[in-house]
C-alpha cells in the first residue's frame, strides 16, 4: 500500500508532465528538423561517396584496359576477387563493374571541361538512376538535364523510365504562352517551365470519337499519373469546379493550385483543334478566379488550354493582346479504334448474350 507522501509525488509528477517550459515545443521542433536534416545530409553523403567510388573504379579499369590491354576475362577475374574480398558488400557483379566503366566513359570529357566535377547532379542521385541514364540516353547534355530533374522532381526509377520513354526532355517548356508579357520574372520563367507540348496521356485509353468528359474522367481515374505528367507542384483542387458570375453558373474543367508558383491553375480540355475563342473564354475564367477565389497573398492565376491539336500561328495570335497568363499545348493519348461497319452487325448485342447465358443456366 502506497503512503500519502508517495501518492502525492505521483500526483505532482503527473501534473508536472503536462507543464512544459515556454518555448519547449519550438525547441523540440527545431531539434527534430535538425535531426532530419542531418539524416538527409548523411544519406546524400553516403550516396555521393558510393558514386565517387564507382566512377573511380570505372576510371581505373578503363586506364588498365588501355595501357595493359586487359580483356573481358581479366575483368571477370577482378569481379570474383572483389566479391570474395568484400562478401558483405553488393555491387561488384560483372554487370555492375561494366556499368562503372560505362559511367566513367559517359562523363570523362565533362571532368576535363568542368572545374568542380563532383558538383554535377550525377553524384547526388542514386546509382541505378545513373545506370538508366547511361544506358538509355546518349546525349551528355540531356543526361545531365534528367539528373537535375530527378533531384527536383523526386522521380523513382520507374518514373524516370516513363518520362524518358515519353520524351519528357523534348516536350519540357515547349508550350506556346504569353507568360513573358503577362508575368514578372522569375515567375514567368518558372511558369513556362511547368508547361509541356505535347502532354502525354498514354496512361488512358479512349474510343475513337471520344467526348471531352471521357478525357477528363480518364485523367481523374489516373490522377497520380496525371500529376506526374503535369510535374511537381500541382495540387488538385477539383473537377467541374463551380463559379458564379452574375446570375450564370460556370464550371472549370480542372482546377489546381501550384505550390511553387503560389497561384491557381485552370486547365481546360478540348478534344478538337485549338480555336481562338478558347483563349477568350479562358481569359474570362481567369478574371473570375482572381476575383472570387484568389487570396491577396496568391500570385495571378494561370490558364492552361490543352487541345487535341493546334496551329502555332493561330495560338500565338490568339494570345497576343490577352494580358492574363495563358499557355496552349497539345496532348497525345491511346485511341481504341471503333469496329469496322461490316463487323458491327455480325457481333451479338449485350441483350442477345444475356439471353443466351440465361438459357444455359
C-alpha positions as CSV (number, residue, x, y, z in Angstrom):
1,X,0.0,0.0,0.0
2,X,1.3,3.4,-1.0
3,X,1.9,6.0,1.7
4,X,0.5,9.5,1.4
5,X,3.9,11.1,0.6
6,X,4.5,8.7,-2.3
7,X,1.0,9.2,-3.6
8,X,1.5,13.0,-3.6
9,X,4.8,12.6,-5.5
10,X,3.0,10.6,-8.2
11,X,0.2,13.2,-8.4
12,X,2.8,16.0,-8.8
13,X,4.7,14.0,-11.4
14,X,1.5,13.6,-13.5
15,X,0.7,17.2,-13.0
16,X,4.2,18.4,-14.0
17,X,4.2,16.1,-17.1
18,X,1.5,18.3,-18.6
19,X,3.5,21.5,-18.0
20,X,6.2,22.5,-20.5
21,X,8.6,25.4,-20.2
22,X,7.9,28.3,-22.5
23,X,9.5,27.6,-25.9
24,X,9.9,23.9,-25.3
25,X,7.7,22.9,-28.3
26,X,9.6,25.2,-30.6
27,X,12.9,23.8,-29.3
28,X,11.7,20.2,-29.8
29,X,10.5,21.1,-33.3
30,X,13.9,22.7,-34.2
31,X,15.8,19.6,-32.9
32,X,13.6,17.3,-35.0
33,X,14.2,19.4,-38.1
34,X,18.0,19.4,-37.3
35,X,18.0,15.6,-36.9
36,X,16.0,15.0,-40.1
37,X,18.3,17.4,-42.0
38,X,21.4,15.6,-40.7
39,X,19.9,12.2,-41.7
40,X,19.2,13.5,-45.2
41,X,22.7,15.0,-45.5
42,X,24.2,11.8,-44.3
43,X,22.3,9.7,-46.8
44,X,23.3,12.1,-49.6
45,X,26.9,12.0,-48.4
46,X,26.9,8.2,-48.4
47,X,25.4,8.1,-51.9
48,X,27.9,10.7,-53.1
49,X,30.8,8.6,-51.8
50,X,29.4,5.5,-53.5
51,X,29.1,7.2,-56.8
52,X,32.6,8.6,-56.5
53,X,33.9,5.1,-55.8
54,X,32.1,3.7,-58.8
55,X,33.4,6.5,-61.0
56,X,37.0,5.9,-59.7
57,X,36.7,2.1,-60.3
58,X,35.4,2.7,-63.8
59,X,38.3,5.2,-64.5
60,X,41.0,2.7,-63.3
61,X,39.6,-0.1,-65.3
62,X,39.5,2.0,-68.5
63,X,43.1,3.1,-68.0
64,X,44.2,-0.5,-67.3
65,X,42.5,-1.8,-70.4
66,X,44.0,1.0,-72.4
67,X,47.6,0.6,-71.1
68,X,47.8,-3.1,-70.3
69,X,45.3,-4.3,-72.9
70,X,43.2,-6.1,-70.3
71,X,40.4,-8.2,-71.8
72,X,37.0,-9.3,-70.5
73,X,38.5,-12.4,-68.8
74,X,40.7,-10.2,-66.6
75,X,37.6,-8.1,-65.7
76,X,35.6,-11.2,-64.8
77,X,38.5,-12.3,-62.6
78,X,38.6,-8.9,-60.9
79,X,34.8,-9.1,-60.2
80,X,35.2,-12.5,-58.5
81,X,38.2,-11.3,-56.4
82,X,36.4,-8.2,-55.2
83,X,33.3,-10.3,-54.3
84,X,35.5,-12.7,-52.3
85,X,37.3,-9.8,-50.6
86,X,34.1,-7.9,-49.7
87,X,31.4,-10.7,-49.2
88,X,29.1,-8.3,-47.4
89,X,29.1,-5.6,-50.0
90,X,26.9,-5.7,-53.1
91,X,27.8,-4.0,-56.3
92,X,30.8,-5.9,-57.6
93,X,28.9,-8.2,-60.1
94,X,30.2,-8.4,-63.6
95,X,27.3,-6.4,-65.0
96,X,27.8,-3.6,-62.4
97,X,31.5,-3.4,-63.0
98,X,30.8,-2.8,-66.7
99,X,28.3,-0.2,-65.7
100,X,31.0,1.6,-63.7
101,X,33.2,1.5,-66.8
102,X,30.4,3.0,-68.9
103,X,29.7,5.6,-66.2
104,X,33.2,6.9,-66.4
105,X,33.3,6.9,-70.2
106,X,30.0,8.8,-70.3
107,X,31.4,11.7,-68.2
108,X,35.2,11.7,-68.7
109,X,35.0,14.6,-71.0
110,X,32.9,16.6,-68.6
111,X,35.6,16.2,-66.0
112,X,38.1,17.9,-68.2
113,X,35.7,20.8,-69.0
114,X,34.3,21.5,-65.5
115,X,36.3,22.8,-62.6
116,X,34.0,21.3,-60.0
117,X,33.2,17.9,-61.4
118,X,31.8,16.5,-58.1
119,X,29.2,19.2,-58.0
120,X,27.5,17.6,-61.0
121,X,23.9,16.2,-60.3
122,X,25.0,12.7,-61.2
123,X,26.7,12.5,-57.8
124,X,23.5,13.4,-56.0
125,X,21.2,10.8,-57.5
126,X,21.0,7.0,-56.7
127,X,23.3,4.7,-58.7
128,X,20.6,2.8,-60.5
129,X,19.1,6.1,-61.7
130,X,22.6,6.8,-63.2
131,X,22.6,3.4,-64.8
132,X,19.3,4.2,-66.5
133,X,20.7,7.5,-67.8
134,X,23.8,6.0,-69.3
135,X,22.0,3.0,-70.9
136,X,19.0,5.0,-72.2
137,X,20.4,8.3,-73.2
138,X,23.4,9.0,-75.4
139,X,23.5,12.8,-75.3
140,X,25.5,14.1,-72.4
141,X,23.6,17.4,-72.0
142,X,20.3,15.5,-71.9
143,X,21.6,13.1,-69.3
144,X,22.7,15.9,-67.0
145,X,19.3,17.6,-67.5
146,X,17.5,14.5,-66.5
147,X,19.8,14.1,-63.5
148,X,18.8,17.6,-62.3
149,X,15.2,16.9,-62.8
150,X,15.5,13.7,-60.7
151,X,16.7,15.9,-57.8
152,X,14.0,18.5,-58.5
153,X,11.0,16.2,-59.1
154,X,12.0,13.2,-56.9
155,X,11.4,10.7,-59.7
156,X,11.6,7.0,-58.8
157,X,13.4,4.6,-61.2
158,X,10.1,3.6,-62.8
159,X,9.0,7.2,-63.1
160,X,12.4,8.0,-64.8
161,X,11.9,5.2,-67.2
162,X,8.4,6.5,-68.1
163,X,9.5,10.1,-68.6
164,X,12.4,9.1,-70.9
165,X,10.0,6.9,-73.0
166,X,7.7,9.9,-73.4
167,X,10.5,12.2,-74.5
168,X,10.0,14.5,-71.5
169,X,13.1,16.5,-72.3
170,X,11.9,17.4,-75.8
171,X,8.5,18.4,-74.5
172,X,9.5,20.4,-71.4
173,X,8.7,24.1,-71.5
174,X,7.7,24.0,-75.2
175,X,4.1,25.2,-75.0
176,X,3.0,28.4,-76.6
177,X,2.2,31.1,-73.9
178,X,2.1,34.8,-73.2
179,X,3.9,34.4,-69.8
180,X,6.8,36.7,-70.7
181,X,4.4,39.6,-71.3
182,X,1.8,38.8,-68.6
183,X,4.0,37.7,-65.6
184,X,7.1,39.2,-63.9
185,X,10.4,37.4,-63.8
186,X,11.3,35.0,-62.4
187,X,7.7,33.7,-62.2
188,X,7.3,33.9,-66.0
189,X,10.3,31.6,-66.5
190,X,9.1,29.1,-63.8
191,X,5.6,29.2,-65.2
192,X,6.9,28.4,-68.7
193,X,8.9,25.5,-67.3
194,X,5.7,23.9,-65.9
195,X,4.2,23.5,-69.4
196,X,4.9,20.8,-71.9
197,X,4.0,20.3,-75.5
198,X,2.6,17.8,-76.2
199,X,1.3,16.3,-72.9
200,X,1.4,12.5,-72.9
201,X,-1.8,10.9,-71.7
202,X,-1.0,7.4,-72.9
203,X,-2.0,6.0,-69.5
204,X,-5.6,6.3,-70.5
205,X,-7.4,4.6,-73.5
206,X,-10.2,6.3,-75.3
207,X,-12.5,5.1,-78.1
208,X,-12.4,6.9,-81.4
209,X,-14.7,9.8,-81.3
210,X,-14.5,10.3,-77.5
211,X,-16.0,13.3,-75.8
212,X,-14.2,15.8,-73.6
213,X,-15.9,14.4,-70.5
214,X,-14.4,11.0,-71.2
215,X,-11.0,12.5,-71.5
216,X,-11.5,14.4,-68.2
217,X,-12.8,11.3,-66.5
218,X,-9.8,9.3,-67.7
219,X,-7.4,11.8,-66.2
220,X,-9.2,11.8,-62.9
221,X,-9.2,8.0,-62.8
222,X,-5.4,8.1,-63.2
223,X,-4.8,11.2,-61.1
224,X,-1.4,10.1,-59.8
225,X,0.0,9.5,-63.3
226,X,-1.7,12.8,-64.5
227,X,0.1,14.7,-61.7
228,X,3.4,13.2,-62.6
229,X,2.9,14.3,-66.2
230,X,2.0,17.8,-65.1
231,X,5.1,18.0,-62.9
232,X,6.0,18.7,-59.3
233,X,4.0,21.4,-57.5
234,X,0.5,20.8,-58.8
235,X,-2.2,20.2,-56.1
236,X,-5.6,19.0,-57.3
237,X,-8.5,21.2,-56.2
238,X,-11.4,19.8,-58.2
239,X,-13.1,19.0,-61.5
240,X,-16.0,20.9,-63.0
241,X,-15.3,23.5,-60.3
242,X,-18.3,25.8,-59.9
243,X,-18.1,29.6,-60.1
244,X,-20.9,32.0,-60.3
245,X,-20.7,35.2,-62.3
246,X,-23.7,37.5,-62.3
247,X,-26.6,35.1,-62.4
248,X,-24.9,32.5,-64.5
249,X,-23.1,29.3,-63.4
250,X,-19.8,28.3,-64.9
251,X,-17.8,25.1,-64.5
252,X,-14.0,24.9,-64.8
253,X,-12.8,21.5,-66.2
254,X,-10.0,21.1,-63.8
255,X,-8.7,23.4,-61.0
256,X,-5.2,23.1,-59.4
257,X,-3.1,25.1,-57.1
258,X,0.6,25.3,-57.9
259,X,2.7,25.3,-54.7
260,X,5.8,26.8,-56.2
261,X,4.1,29.5,-58.3
262,X,1.7,30.2,-55.5
263,X,-1.2,30.5,-57.8
264,X,-4.3,28.8,-59.1
265,X,-4.1,26.9,-62.4
266,X,-7.1,26.4,-64.6
267,X,-6.9,23.5,-67.1
268,X,-9.4,23.4,-69.9
269,X,-9.5,20.2,-72.0
270,X,-10.5,20.3,-75.7
271,X,-10.9,17.2,-77.9
272,X,-10.7,19.4,-81.0
273,X,-8.1,21.6,-82.7
274,X,-7.4,24.9,-80.9
275,X,-9.8,27.8,-81.7
276,X,-9.1,31.5,-80.9
277,X,-12.3,31.7,-78.9
278,X,-10.9,29.2,-76.4
279,X,-8.4,31.9,-75.3
280,X,-11.2,34.4,-74.7
281,X,-13.1,32.0,-72.6
282,X,-10.0,31.2,-70.5
283,X,-9.4,34.9,-70.1
284,X,-12.9,35.2,-68.6
285,X,-12.3,32.2,-66.3
286,X,-9.1,33.7,-65.0
287,X,-10.7,37.0,-64.2
288,X,-13.4,35.2,-62.3
289,X,-11.0,33.0,-60.3
290,X,-8.8,36.0,-59.5
291,X,-11.8,38.0,-58.2
292,X,-13.7,35.2,-56.5
293,X,-11.1,32.7,-55.2
294,X,-7.6,34.1,-55.2
295,X,-6.3,35.5,-52.0
296,X,-4.2,38.7,-51.7
297,X,-1.1,36.6,-51.0
298,X,-1.6,34.5,-54.2
299,X,0.0,35.3,-57.5
300,X,-2.1,35.8,-60.6
301,X,-3.9,32.7,-61.7
302,X,-2.6,30.8,-64.8
303,X,-4.7,29.2,-67.6
304,X,-3.7,26.0,-69.5
305,X,-5.6,25.1,-72.6
306,X,-4.8,21.5,-73.6
307,X,-6.1,20.7,-77.1
308,X,-6.1,17.7,-79.4
309,X,-4.1,19.7,-82.0
310,X,-3.2,23.3,-82.6
311,X,-1.8,25.6,-85.2
312,X,1.1,27.5,-83.6
313,X,0.5,30.7,-85.6
314,X,-3.2,30.8,-84.6
315,X,-2.3,30.1,-81.0
316,X,0.2,33.0,-80.9
317,X,-2.2,35.4,-82.5
318,X,-4.9,34.4,-80.1
319,X,-2.7,35.2,-77.1
320,X,-1.1,38.4,-78.4
321,X,-3.3,41.0,-76.8
322,X,-4.5,39.0,-73.8
323,X,-3.0,40.2,-70.6
324,X,-3.9,37.2,-68.4
325,X,-1.3,34.4,-68.4
326,X,-2.3,31.5,-70.7
327,X,-0.5,28.6,-72.1
328,X,-1.6,26.4,-75.0
329,X,-0.5,22.8,-75.6
330,X,-1.5,19.6,-77.4
331,X,-1.9,16.2,-75.9
332,X,-1.5,12.6,-77.0
333,X,-3.4,9.6,-75.8
334,X,-4.1,6.0,-76.8
335,X,-7.1,5.6,-79.1
336,X,-9.0,2.4,-79.4
337,X,-10.3,2.2,-83.0
338,X,-14.0,1.5,-83.4
339,X,-15.1,-1.7,-85.1
340,X,-15.4,-1.6,-88.9
341,X,-19.0,-1.2,-90.0
342,X,-19.1,-4.6,-91.8
343,X,-18.3,-6.3,-88.4
344,X,-20.7,-4.4,-86.2
345,X,-23.8,-6.2,-87.4
346,X,-22.2,-9.7,-87.2
347,X,-21.5,-9.5,-83.5
348,X,-24.1,-10.3,-80.8
349,X,-25.6,-7.5,-78.8
350,X,-25.5,-7.4,-75.0
351,X,-29.2,-8.4,-74.8
352,X,-28.5,-11.4,-77.1
353,X,-25.6,-12.5,-74.9
354,X,-27.6,-12.2,-71.7
355,X,-30.4,-14.2,-73.3
356,X,-28.0,-17.0,-74.3
357,X,-26.5,-17.2,-70.9
358,X,-29.9,-17.4,-69.2
359,X,-30.8,-20.4,-71.5
360,X,-27.7,-22.3,-70.4
361,X,-28.2,-21.5,-66.7
